[in-house]
């Protein structure tokens, strides 16, 4: 564990203290809420779990953890209440393990992005100690985005450039926080972590965008691009068409029968992002809501908000604080 703590100190930029949790043997097993696998008839008293953790304001927490080599099974247990948080992590050195979920064996390596559920059942196989760092994200922060929710419900692993960049950012974010080296991050920084994770979930793994005469595929590609880039104020129909290697006219043609323009779809996605932010962070200022949702100006945001909901963001905040739910803003089709 000493070498792991030294590695954390290098990342954090300062020497780290003792872990918040440090347990051995069956106490460590009990902490993890897992059963011994049939492949592991006994557990050594030297089996070790060490965890640094830090609660956050928007996200649930940041963590850095170390576990000994093991073959362990985690099963659903009616007597244990687990959160439905997403576990978003990456492995540090030595960084290699296998998880068997629903009959599927997934091999994770150092530097890749891992996304799963805190309620997952799994068989965990690791030939050496495994160090992981990451965050827990409340599932409600994903809002009402079907594509993101669908992908978050499945075991996810990616080594794409975006995923690896997200994993690297996650390491630099979580380690100094979990170990207590730095004070709590800004709300904007936590939101940046969330946005990166959502962008990674919105990727189409193993698939590039290709020209096709299939309107269903084009619409799906458009929806994915909007989901990935709506928060960028400069993102619009022109950028979208360029990404698809199509002309504006060609892209418009695929949506002629939907009754909603592409510009309106992008604006509605930004509006839904603002609604989601208001419901989870009602203290956020109107200008911050506009900026983080991708609107070019606060005036445009206020106008679009009132047109979409029938009242402004200030009244919407009051409704949220009064326990009301805001409506879902969705595409025509």
NORDAUR-V430508 format. One record per pair of residues at least 24 apart in sequence whose ideal C-beta (glycine too) atoms are under 6 Angstrom apart, sorted by the first residue. I is the first residue (numbers start at 0). J is the second residue. Records with the same first field share a line. If there is no record, write none. Layout:
I = J ; J
This chain:
0 = 49
3 = 65 ; 130
7 = 63 ; 174 ; 178
10 = 174
11 = 174 ; 175 ; 178 ; 180
13 = 180
15 = 178
18 = 49 ; 50 ; 51
19 = 51 ; 52
20 = 50
21 = 49
22 = 48
23 = 47
32 = 79
33 = 71 ; 73
34 = 72 ; 74
36 = 70 ; 71 ; 72
38 = 70
39 = 70
51 = 177 ; 178
52 = 177
53 = 176 ; 177
55 = 189
57 = 189
58 = 134 ; 136 ; 189
59 = 84 ; 135 ; 137
60 = 135
61 = 134 ; 173 ; 176 ; 177
62 = 177
63 = 132 ; 174 ; 177
64 = 131
65 = 130
66 = 129
67 = 128
68 = 125 ; 126 ; 127 ; 128
69 = 125
70 = 124
71 = 123
72 = 122
73 = 120 ; 121
74 = 120
75 = 120
81 = 117 ; 118
82 = 117
83 = 118 ; 138
84 = 117 ; 135 ; 136 ; 137
85 = 136 ; 151
86 = 115 ; 117
87 = 114 ; 133 ; 134 ; 136 ; 196
88 = 113 ; 131 ; 133
89 = 166 ; 169
90 = 131
91 = 130
93 = 127
96 = 125 ; 129
97 = 124
98 = 123
100 = 154
105 = 154 ; 156
110 = 163 ; 166
111 = 156 ; 158
112 = 157 ; 162 ; 165 ; 166 ; 199
113 = 156
114 = 155
115 = 154
132 = 170 ; 173 ; 174
133 = 169 ; 173
134 = 173
140 = 193 ; 279
142 = 275
143 = 327
146 = 226
147 = 197 ; 200
150 = 200
151 = 200
157 = 204
161 = 199
162 = 199
165 = 195 ; 199
198 = 227
201 = 226 ; 227
208 = 243
214 = 253
217 = 253
218 = 253
225 = 265 ; 268
229 = 265 ; 268 ; 269 ; 293
230 = 293
232 = 293 ; 295
236 = 261 ; 262
257 = 331 ; 332
258 = 331
259 = 331
264 = 330
266 = 303
267 = 328
269 = 293 ; 294
270 = 303 ; 307 ; 328
271 = 328
274 = 325
277 = 315 ; 316 ; 319
278 = 319 ; 325
281 = 316 ; 319 ; 320
285 = 312
